[in-house]
Amino acid sequence: MKYYIIAGEASGDLHGSNLMKGIYKHDPNAEIRFWGGDLMQQAGGTLVKHYRDLAFMGFAEVVMNLKTILNNIKICKADILNFKPDVLIFIDYPGFNMRIAKWAKELSMKTHYYISPQIWAWKENRIQAIKRDVDKMYVILPFEKDFYEKKHNFPVDFVGHPLIDAIHNRPKTDTEKFRHENNLDEKPIIALLPGSRKQEISKMLSEMLSVVDSFPDYQFVIAGAPSQDFEFYKQFLTNKSVHFISNKTYDLLSVAHAALVTSGTATLETALFKVPEVVLYKGNWISYQIAKRIITLKYISLVNLIMDQEVVTELIQGDCNPKKIKTELDKILEPNHRSKLLATYDLLEEKLGGEGASDKTARLIIDNLT
């Protein structure tokens, strides 16, 4: 069968690649075209457009790049018509994917959605479009099943979280080799995860780096996103005690002692690697003011949302400043605080279900097509 997959950011590329492996396992003759990234390209199939050309963060940035976004939608529709897939598979990225889903359903194409848009956070009225335009929904967060089925009477499949597979199935990192290859010394590592888009990296790295000199017994390592070149990061590397490692975030987290993390999927990845973290967010002022008025969630990090309590500290906008970052980083370096946090991380993993999310989703997709 022929599958057309659309992922628009780094996390979607990761989950899309594992989904593709599952599809090829259960349908060895599968033909796949996709919008995604390097990981999906390594899994096979044909890359149409890389997510680095798609990712625009925040309301203001989307408006500024509207012409590019609309042109990408036009390119996508033409490519789908040419390919004639048996199913379209959307991975998160709702601003783009829901537009394609509406168009596809008008043409009676089969539409499956893996990793739900976060309509439980904002734009809950999108449920009407989802009911109309999405044939099958596969959700990865335990509270999403109740949200869709009990609140909105829309049946979904909870498949577990694919990050568990991605982390458990990866080769074990050789700590000494990793330190040696990346010119790291024996000091404990504090990982800096500033995000994957230029706008958020520019905002967040300066805040993260502001506390480096307050922790001389630690070494700080920036996790470079695969979507950005080293040249972009050079402007931030003015402190010789700060290291930079590109496209090895999981290796870095596997050896890190603590982390400062921009809100997003990385907050959950860090927790699943059992690394104490402080979650930071500071956005474009206009985008933040708009978001603050329409998002009613108690928390911004997936860790806290899943556990429905403040497990990790969140420093948002005005609270994301050097003084508070230093205070909270001090806390997670303290042994008693760390042990309590790590115990809660174990409970978090239990709530997310077991391994096999990507494989289960691939089987469900194929079963629903045959």
C-alpha positions, -999 to +999 in steps of 0.1 A: +000+000+000+009+036-004+013+059+026+017+097+027+030+110+061+033+146+071+054+157+101+065+193+106+090+194+134+118+175+151+096+155+174+074+145+145+104+134+126+115+111+155+080+095+159+074+094+121+107+074+116+096+048+142+061+046+127+077+041+093+098+012+106+066-004+120+048+001+086+077-015+067+077-044+092+041-052+087+038-041+051+072-049+035+060-036+001+049-003+014+055+029-006+060+060+015+063+096+007+067+121+035+073+156+049+097+152+078+134+151+085+167+132+086+154+103+108+124+096+086+148+097+056+170+071+072+140+049+077+132+048+040+107+063+016+109+096-003+114+129+014+093+157-002+101+186+021+123+189+052+107+202+085+134+229+088+116+247+060+082+244+077+088+253+114+075+287+124+070+294+161+043+316+176+014+337+163+035+366+151+060+344+133+032+325+115+016+358+102+050+370+090+056+338+071+020+332+058+030+334+021+055+306+026+031+284+046+003+288+020+028+279-008+038+248+011+002+237+014-002+241-024+029+220-030+017+193-006-017+190-022-002+187-057+022+160-045-006+140-028-027+141-059+003+129-080+012+101-055-024+088-050-018+073-015-041+047+002-039+068+034-027+101+047-010+100+081-007+133+100+017+136+129+008+165+152+016+199+134-021+209+133-020+243+117-008+227+085-021+191+088-057+201+096-059+222+064-047+192+044-071+168+062-101+190+053-091+191+017-084+154+016-118+144+031-135+165+005-118+142-020-128+111+000-092+102+010-085+082+041-071+103+069-054+090+100-039+112+128-010+099+149-002+121+179-032+143+184-032+181+181-032+195+216-067+208+214-071+200+251-047+230+256-062+255+232-085+256+202-108+230+216-133+239+189-110+221+165-128+189+177-156+196+151-130+196+123-113+165+137-147+147+138-154+157+102-120+153+086-101+125+106-111+089+102-088+074+129-070+091+158-041+075+177-033+093+210-002+090+231-011+107+264-033+089+288-057+118+296-064+123+258-085+092+255-110+105+282-109+139+266-119+127+232-143+098+242-159+111+274-160+148+267-165+148+229-178+113+220-151+107+195-135+072+196-097+071+196-069+045+202-045+051+231-013+035+219+012+046+246+040+071+242+065+065+214+093+082+233+095+052+256+105+030+226+128+057+212+147+058+245+146+022+255+156+008+221+186+031+215+222+018+219+236+025+254+259+055+254+295+049+264+300+077+289+338+078+288+339+076+250+313+103+247+332+127+270+364+121+252+350+125+217+334+158+227+363+172+247+344+171+280+361+168+313+350+149+344+328+176+359+291+167+361+272+179+330+243+203+330+225+199+296+210+230+279+181+222+256+170+255+241+147+241+214+149+234+177+137+267+160+158+297+156+133+320+173+132+300+205+169+292+206+177+329+203+153+337+232+162+308+255+200+303+252+208+337+265+187+330+296+202+296+301+238+308+297+233+336+322+238+313+351+269+294+339+294+314+360+274+306+391+282+269+388+320+265+384+319+229+395+297+219+365+302+219+328+273+232+306+267+215+272+243+229+246+223+204+227+224+215+191+193+208+171+198+188+138+178+215+120+203+242+127+239+247+116+268+253+139+273+287+124+240+298+140+251+287+175+285+304+173+271+337+184+262+322+218+295+304+225+313+333+242+321+315+274+349+290+271+334+268+298+303+261+276+304+232+252+284+225+221+273+191+208+251+189+177+224+162+170+233+140+200+206+151+225+198+116+237+235+108+242+238+140+261+208+133+283+220+098+291+251+113+308+237+145+321+234+153+358+207+180+354+192+201+326+176+234+317+149+227+291+127+248+269+091+238+272+079+212+247+086+175+240+121+178+254+106+182+289+092+147+287+123+132+270+145+146+298+122+131+325+123+097+307+161+098+308+157+104+346+175+138+345+163+164+370+152+195+351+140+231+352+115+240+325+119+275+309+098+294+285+101+330+272+084+338+239+078+367+216+059+393+237+030+396+214+027+358+210+029+353+247+002+378+255-021+362+230-013+327+242-018+337+279-054+347+271-065+316+252-046+288+269-061+278+302-038+249+312-023+248+347+011+238+333+032+241+302+054+210+305+042+176+295+057+161+327+034+182+349+004+179+326+006+141+326+011+139+364-015+167+370+008+183+396+040+204+396+067+178+394+092+200+377+095+238+382+083+260+353+098+295+349+076+313+324+082+347+307+090+372+335+100+344+359+125+331+334+153+353+346+189+346+359+181+349+396+152+324+395+170+300+371+199+299+395+177+292+425+158+264+408+189+248+394+205+248+429+175+229+441+176+201+416+214+197+423+205+190+460+205+152+467+172+150+486+153+170+461+168+149+433+158+116+448+122+127+452+121+140+417+135+107+402+109+086+421+081+107+406+097+102+371+093+064+376+055+070+382+054+091+351+067+064+329+042+039+344+013+063+334+025+065+299+020+027+293+045+002+280+067-001+250+055-007+214+035+025+206+049+029+171+045-007+162+010-008+176+000+023+156+014+008+124-006-024+128-038-004+136-033+017+105-027-013+082-056-033+098-079-003+092-070-002+055-075-039+048 
